[in-house]
Amino acid sequence: GEFVAIVGKSGSGKSTLMNIIGALDVPTDGSYYLGGEDVSDMTGDQLAAIRNRMIGFIFQQYNLLPKLNLLENVELPLLYAGVGREERHNRAMASLERVGLKEKWRNMPNQLSGGQQQRVSIARALAGDPSLILADEPTGALDSRTSREVLDFLKQLNAEGNTIVMITHDNSIAVEAKRVVRIHDGKINFDGDVKDYAAIV
């Protein structure tokens, strides 16, 4: 799988592109294929089904529900996807184990550091075994050491075959990917290998 960074300043159009890639919105023009399916004319329900089946989301602010423990937070997308209780539990526990937090499954989000909360967010994204992991500013709320840990983990996931699209405004984060797409005023003005991008920024 690829590891692509979509980089651009605030207002460049990267959030709109992220919403289209994540099947949260449809393009006003053109076509968008995800896993061989044209999603550009899909209804809201069809888009939701595609999201549940194919996409794992990682958000800047983690988006963990404070009244649910870690296991329940990781189970949520599986619940929405109609996965049975036992399989849901097993997949969520396996996901927490992958991010090194299996022992803390009973903990509430507010008992964790920011880096640990982001790892739970990653576990939640992985639980559904998605074709695509979409990470929106995944290090935006973290200090530099914890950011490094999260980026290394994303690289590890990519090495294991996961396709990752990471949205960022920060060139120092973008160059951690293998391919960079830069957006300016709604247009792509660079799309290429990270080595070529690193040479021009």
C-alpha positions as CSV (number, residue, x, y, z in Angstrom):
1,G,0.0,0.0,0.0
2,E,1.0,3.6,-0.5
3,F,1.8,6.2,2.2
4,V,0.7,9.5,0.8
5,A,0.8,12.9,2.5
6,I,-1.7,15.6,1.2
7,V,-0.2,18.9,2.3
8,G,-1.4,22.4,2.0
9,K,-2.0,25.6,4.0
10,S,-5.3,26.3,5.7
11,G,-8.0,27.0,3.1
12,S,-6.0,25.3,0.3
13,G,-8.7,22.7,-0.3
14,K,-7.1,19.7,1.5
15,S,-10.1,19.2,3.8
16,T,-12.5,19.1,0.9
17,L,-10.2,16.5,-0.8
18,M,-10.1,14.6,2.5
19,N,-13.9,14.6,2.7
20,I,-14.1,13.2,-0.8
21,I,-11.4,10.6,-0.3
22,G,-13.1,9.6,3.0
23,A,-16.5,9.2,1.3
24,L,-17.9,11.9,3.6
25,D,-18.8,14.0,0.5
26,V,-19.0,13.6,-3.2
27,P,-17.2,15.6,-5.9
28,T,-19.2,18.3,-7.7
29,D,-17.5,17.2,-10.9
30,G,-15.6,14.2,-12.2
31,S,-15.4,10.7,-10.8
32,Y,-13.8,9.1,-7.7
33,Y,-13.2,5.4,-7.5
34,L,-12.6,3.6,-4.2
35,G,-11.7,-0.1,-4.3
36,G,-13.0,-0.1,-7.9
37,E,-16.4,1.4,-7.1
38,D,-17.5,4.8,-8.4
39,V,-18.6,6.7,-5.3
40,S,-19.2,10.0,-7.0
41,D,-23.0,9.5,-7.4
42,M,-23.7,7.5,-4.2
43,T,-26.4,8.3,-1.7
44,G,-25.6,9.1,1.9
45,D,-26.4,5.5,3.0
46,Q,-24.2,4.0,0.3
47,L,-21.4,6.3,1.3
48,A,-21.8,5.3,5.0
49,A,-21.6,1.6,3.9
50,I,-18.4,2.3,2.0
51,R,-16.9,4.1,5.0
52,N,-17.8,1.3,7.3
53,R,-16.3,-1.3,5.0
54,M,-13.3,0.3,3.6
55,I,-12.0,3.3,5.6
56,G,-10.4,3.7,9.0
57,F,-10.3,7.3,10.3
58,I,-7.7,8.9,12.6
59,F,-8.5,12.4,13.8
60,Q,-6.4,15.2,15.2
61,Q,-8.5,15.4,18.4
62,Y,-8.8,11.6,18.7
63,N,-12.7,11.8,18.8
64,L,-12.9,9.2,21.6
65,L,-16.2,9.1,23.5
66,P,-15.4,10.0,27.2
67,K,-18.1,7.8,28.7
68,L,-16.9,4.7,27.0
69,N,-13.8,2.7,28.0
70,L,-11.0,2.0,25.4
71,L,-12.4,-1.3,24.3
72,E,-15.9,0.2,23.7
73,N,-14.4,3.1,21.8
74,V,-12.5,0.7,19.5
75,E,-15.6,-1.4,19.0
76,L,-17.8,1.5,17.9
77,P,-17.1,1.3,14.1
78,L,-17.6,-2.5,14.3
79,L,-20.9,-2.0,16.0
80,Y,-22.0,0.4,13.3
81,A,-20.9,-2.2,10.7
82,G,-23.2,-4.8,12.3
83,V,-20.4,-7.1,13.5
84,G,-21.5,-9.6,16.2
85,R,-20.6,-9.1,19.9
86,E,-17.9,-11.8,20.2
87,E,-16.1,-11.0,16.9
88,R,-16.4,-7.3,17.8
89,H,-14.7,-7.9,21.1
90,N,-11.9,-10.1,19.7
91,R,-11.1,-7.7,16.9
92,A,-11.1,-4.6,19.2
93,M,-8.8,-6.4,21.7
94,A,-6.5,-7.5,18.9
95,S,-6.4,-3.9,17.7
96,L,-5.6,-2.5,21.1
97,E,-2.8,-5.1,21.4
98,R,-1.3,-3.9,18.1
99,V,-1.0,-0.4,19.5
100,G,0.4,-1.7,22.9
101,L,-2.7,-0.8,25.0
102,K,-4.4,-4.2,25.5
103,E,-3.8,-4.1,29.3
104,K,-5.5,-0.8,29.6
105,W,-8.8,-1.8,27.8
106,R,-10.9,-0.9,30.9
107,N,-9.4,2.6,31.2
108,M,-11.4,5.7,30.2
109,P,-9.9,8.1,27.6
110,N,-9.2,10.8,30.3
111,Q,-6.9,8.4,32.1
112,L,-4.5,8.4,29.1
113,S,-1.9,10.8,27.8
114,G,-2.5,12.5,24.4
115,G,-0.2,10.0,22.7
116,Q,-2.0,7.0,24.2
117,Q,-5.3,8.5,23.1
118,Q,-4.1,8.8,19.6
119,R,-3.0,5.2,19.7
120,V,-6.5,4.2,20.7
121,S,-7.8,6.3,17.8
122,I,-5.4,4.3,15.5
123,A,-6.6,1.0,17.1
124,R,-10.2,2.0,16.3
125,A,-9.2,2.8,12.7
126,L,-7.6,-0.7,12.4
127,A,-10.4,-2.7,14.0
128,G,-12.5,-2.8,10.8
129,D,-9.5,-4.0,8.8
130,P,-9.9,-1.1,6.3
131,S,-8.4,-0.9,2.8
132,L,-7.5,2.7,3.5
133,I,-6.5,4.6,6.7
134,L,-7.2,8.3,6.5
135,A,-5.3,10.3,9.0
136,D,-6.3,14.0,9.4
137,E,-3.5,15.9,11.1
138,P,-2.7,12.9,13.3
139,T,0.1,14.7,15.1
140,G,-1.6,18.1,15.3
141,A,-2.3,17.9,19.1
142,L,0.9,16.1,20.1
143,D,4.3,17.1,21.3
144,S,7.3,16.4,19.0
145,R,8.4,13.1,20.8
146,T,4.9,11.7,20.8
147,S,4.4,12.9,17.2
148,R,7.5,10.9,16.3
149,E,6.0,7.7,17.9
150,V,2.7,8.1,16.0
151,L,4.5,8.7,12.7
152,D,6.7,5.7,13.2
153,F,3.6,3.6,13.9
154,L,2.0,4.8,10.7
155,K,5.1,3.9,8.8
156,Q,5.0,0.4,10.4
157,L,1.4,0.0,9.4
158,N,2.3,1.0,5.9
159,A,5.2,-1.5,5.9
160,E,2.7,-4.2,6.9
161,G,0.7,-3.4,3.7
162,N,-1.8,-0.8,4.9
163,T,-2.6,2.2,2.5
164,I,-2.4,5.5,4.4
165,V,-3.4,8.9,3.3
166,M,-2.3,11.6,5.8
167,I,-3.6,15.2,5.7
168,T,-1.2,17.8,7.1
169,H,-0.3,21.5,6.8
170,D,3.2,20.8,8.0
171,N,6.0,20.0,5.5
172,S,8.1,18.4,8.2
173,I,5.3,15.9,8.8
174,A,4.6,15.5,5.0
175,V,8.1,14.3,4.3
176,E,7.6,11.3,6.5
177,A,5.3,9.8,3.8
178,K,6.6,8.1,0.6
179,R,4.6,10.3,-1.8
180,V,3.5,13.9,-1.4
181,V,0.5,15.7,-3.0
182,R,0.6,19.5,-2.4
183,I,-2.6,21.5,-2.8
184,H,-2.7,25.3,-3.3
185,D,-5.9,27.2,-4.0
186,G,-7.8,24.0,-4.7
187,K,-5.3,22.8,-7.3
188,I,-2.6,20.1,-7.1
189,N,0.7,21.8,-7.8
190,F,3.0,18.9,-6.8
191,D,2.4,15.1,-6.9
192,G,5.5,12.9,-6.6
193,D,8.1,11.1,-4.6
194,V,9.0,12.4,-1.2
195,K,12.7,12.7,-2.1
196,D,11.7,15.1,-4.9
197,Y,9.4,17.0,-2.6
198,A,12.0,17.3,0.2
199,A,14.5,18.8,-2.3
200,I,12.1,21.7,-3.1
201,V,10.8,22.6,0.4
